[in-house]
Amino acid sequence: MVKYGLDYTRCRWILPLLLGIGVIFGIIALAGRGWLESQTLPYVQRASLWESCQRPNADGEWICESLMNYAWGRAAAATYLVGFILLVICFALAIIAFAIDTLRFNFIRGIGGLLFVAAVFSVMGLVIYPVKFSTEINMTGINMFSWAYGFGWTTAIMEICLGFFFCCLPNYEDQVLGNVKPTYFYSSP
């Protein structure tokens, strides 16, 4: 950050802000009904993390079945939810870590480790869902995993990337805090 002229006091909230965006994406993934949708007409299939809905024809009424009746549905929801809860905890810890004047870099490295654990749980839920859904649920027509499922993957990728940032930030403690004397590449004639 400092190498390119960005001051720590101005940029200290970028990582917690990115974690907050990840939390918003996780909420969209948990609440969204677009985990699986019909790709072509007639639109007769849609699913969320919690239920699968079908309708017999294009004008019919949606018939929904809870995925919590299946062990894999409970496992996918539980693992993704655990990853999301860990992400929310990391967000709260990042707010606390960056709000205090003296930055505790070992505390920040712990947040990075917890983000990796959250990513593992999120990815487990995101892998269990399509594998078991496509084998256990009778699907009609051409279907695609849609926008809410994409938000789930975006959240998992953000957890991984931010985990690297939080783990690597303590390596640059002196540069971030301004304890390094600047080097000038100018020589007098």
PyMOL commands that set and color helices and strands:
alter all, ss='L'
color gray80, all
select helices_A, chain A and resi 2-4+8-11+14-31+67-69+71-99+105-136+147-177
alter helices_A, ss='H'
color red, helices_A
select strands_A, chain A and resi 36-38+45-47+51-54+63-66+143-145
alter strands_A, ss='S'
color yellow, strands_A
deselect
rebuild
show_as cartoon
